[in-house]
Amino acid sequence: MSSKQYPEAAYFNRPVGAQLLRHYARRNAVRHATPLLPSFADIAKMLAWVPALFERKPGTARQH
């Protein structure tokens, strides 16, 4: 049987508006710290394996 998780006591003393402001402040901090696009270095790492897709191994020439 699982125990129920109760909120901290300070939660009950804080007005709803203050709770929402705290929630949105935390959410915005995470959103602004996370880049929308990967960096150029990250893109280069992701694409580094692409040339390997087009390399031919010796002895695997096409048969016509």
C-alpha positions in Angstrom: 0.0 0.0 0.0 1.4 3.4 -1.0 1.5 6.3 1.4 -0.1 9.5 0.2 2.2 12.4 -0.5 1.0 15.5 1.4 2.2 19.0 0.4 4.5 20.9 2.8 2.9 22.9 5.5 4.0 26.3 3.9 1.8 25.4 1.0 -1.3 25.9 3.0 -0.3 29.3 4.4 0.5 30.7 0.9 -2.3 32.4 -1.0 -3.2 30.8 -4.3 -1.8 33.8 -6.3 1.6 33.4 -4.6 1.5 29.7 -5.3 0.9 30.3 -9.0 3.6 33.0 -9.2 6.1 30.6 -7.7 5.0 27.8 -10.1 5.4 30.1 -13.1 8.7 31.5 -12.0 10.1 28.0 -11.7 8.7 27.0 -15.0 10.1 30.1 -16.8 13.5 29.5 -15.2 13.6 26.1 -16.8 12.2 27.3 -20.1 14.8 30.1 -20.4 17.7 27.9 -19.4 16.8 25.4 -22.2 17.9 26.4 -25.7 15.2 26.1 -28.4 17.7 25.0 -31.0 20.8 22.7 -30.5 24.2 24.4 -30.7 26.3 24.0 -33.8 28.6 21.6 -31.9 25.7 19.4 -31.0 24.5 19.4 -34.6 28.0 18.5 -35.8 28.1 15.6 -33.4 24.7 14.3 -34.5 25.7 14.5 -38.2 29.2 13.0 -37.8 27.9 9.5 -38.5 26.2 10.4 -41.8 29.2 9.8 -44.1 29.5 6.2 -42.8 26.1 5.5 -44.4 27.6 6.1 -47.8 31.0 4.3 -47.4 31.4 1.0 -49.3 33.1 -1.9 -47.6 35.7 -3.7 -49.7 34.3 -6.7 -51.6 30.7 -5.3 -51.7 30.7 -3.9 -55.2 27.4 -3.8 -57.0 26.6 -6.7 -59.3 25.0 -5.7 -62.6 
